[in-house]
Amino acid sequence: MPGKPRRRFPYARRPLSERLQDFRERRPRGPLVPGRSLNPRQQKELQRANHLLAVGDHVAAARIFEDMAGRAHDRAIVYPVPMLYLQAAHAYLLGEQLELSLQHARRGLEQLASQERWPLLQNESQRYLAELSVQHSQPAVAFHTWLSELIPQPLPDSPAPNADTCPYCGAHGSLEPLAAGRATRCRYCASVVHTERSS
């Protein structure tokens, strides 16, 4: 009818810019921000890689970890990149691909250093060095020398990650123990996190 005010729907009462801002804040953004969930396709890729690692197809698992790390790095999703490279290094080492393993280990540890995640860098470097020393003593000596140049001494002050914090996505309280008891799985990103650390 002429002169009758138009009915406004409830969702249109707030300005569009405010509603878009609320949507962006609530929407999961993937691994760009620590603690966000990976999308289902990425979760399936991680689960497949960890399954291949468990059944002994180490090189195939390493290639998946390597591919995921490269794609995340290209998209500036920096938080999980170092751990994916280190998983690739671990898998390549089990698959007796020494040069590829060393290459990815250096890349992952350099990424941890650039992100200033010093406690995790210390733990992961010692863990990889212990694995390397079992079968390759000479490369282990050279790798130890390289580590002494990479890791500053004493370590800069930085908060140590909580024991229940996923090093891949940064989620707190997301790690659940697996049946074997020596590893945990993150509920957010499906990553398998080894709980045994070398001293």
Helices and strands as residue ranges (DSSP letters): G 10-12, H 16-26, G 30-32, H 40-55, H 58-74, H 81-94, H 98-114, H 118-135, H 137-150, E 175-177, E 183-186, E 192-194
